[in-house]
Amino acid sequence: MNFVHAVLFAALQGATELFPVSSLGHAVIVPAVLHWHINENSPGFLPFLVMLHLGTALGLLTYFYVEWLVMARGVLGLGYAAENSSARALFLKLVVATLPAVIIGGLFKKSIAHLFGAPIIACVFLIANAALLLLGEKLRSRHIRQGNISYLDALVIGIFQCLAFLPGISRSGAAIVGGLKRGVSHAGAAKFSFLMGTPIILAAGVAEVPKLIHRHQLHALFGLSLLAAIISGTVAYASTAFLMRYFKDHDDWALNPFAIYCAVAGAGSFLLLATGL
């Protein structure tokens, strides 16, 4: 992987992890369409991906640092009683929302792992992601509730998030669609999705670190990987800031532009790959 590929890959990861367009789908499709010839089995590729995920997670942590500090204070009982109760409730809801992914991922991840390196399949699921986003807007509850997300809301959002085990289905997009179905606003569902995704993305990166140390691969391309992580984190922070404002200002149709993009990008990439252009 050369310098230009690394920088573009980092920016792509930082944006698509938050935008409802599937980071995994883009990571599979873009190199294939642009003929980057990246060897995903090379010793340096896994450390590079780990650094990208750590950078993205740190970008999210930085944007929502106040929420995480309040949550930590509440869990440890260091705040006022009402603040502690609210913070602990949010923490438990995030745990509830994460459980479906832990269970379903543990049961089925190996059986669908072969899909993750197939660009054509990722294109099909990217088109499916477009349909999911459009369906989410079509079937969303017309009674948008004000106030906090309930435990049942959290569970439904967590179940919808599991659709992202398919390469091309967006984790944030599926989670937001689950929130819309429960009557949560775009902004409320997006914020919960981003908070929920932070430990998941962080854990996905940290889980690979012991393996890298064991294989003595942590030093491979470290400088380039560190730069890519900084870029990924910066783009993730900017993407989060943009999306939080965007979802708040366009609550009637916020997912539609992303659905159109996924449909066009998925179909166009499928044609390019199928014809060998």
Phi, psi and omega in degrees: 000126180271179186298314182297316179299318182297315181295314180295320179297319181295314178296321179298315179297313182298326180276309188286342176294330182259317177295145184282055185232005175076103177291321180295317178300316180292323179296331179275318188281313188301310179300325180291316181293321183271002177056048180286338179056047177277129179274099183289351177262003180289154182301332184271350187286317180297313175302323179298313179296321179300315180295323178298316181293321177296320178297316178298316180296320179293326175297317177293317179299321180294317181294318184256030186297327179296313180300319180289324177295315178298319180296317180295318178298319181293316180297323180275356178073031184263354181257192174290160186303313181294320179295319179297318181297315180294318181293319179293323179296316179297318179300316180294324178294322176295323177295315179301318181291333182277333185303316179303320180293322179295315183289308183293322178297318179295328183277322191240352187300318181294325184288339180249006184300330182295343181283341193284346179249014184253103182301321181299315179296320178298323177298317180297316180288334175293322174294321177297325177296322176300315179297321179298315181295317178296319179295323178299318178291324182290319186261005182299148178296136179277357179250086180286120183272140174268153178107191187285156173287135180276172178295323178292320175303313182299318180295316180296316178300318179296322178293315178298324180302331183295344176299338182287357172293344176269125184294115184121342174266127184282132177295311181294321179297315179296319180296319179295319178299319176300320178294318179300320180297332180269003178088015176273144180291163177303313183296318180295317179291321180295315180298316179296320179298317181292319177297318180294324184284336184303305179294330179294313180295317180297316181295323180298325178282312183297325182299333182273345185299313178302323179295321181292318179296318179298324181271000181060038182251000185295333182279345186294125179051035187298316182299313179295320180293323178295316177299316179298322179295319179296317178296314180300316180294320179295315179294322178297318177299312181295321180296318179297315179300316179295312186293323180297320177288318182300312182294327178291323185273346184227055188288344183278334187209027193301328184276344186301314179300323179291326177295316179298316179300312182298320179296313181293313181295318180294312181293317180296317179294322179299315181295318179298315182288323182291327182267353178075020181282000000 
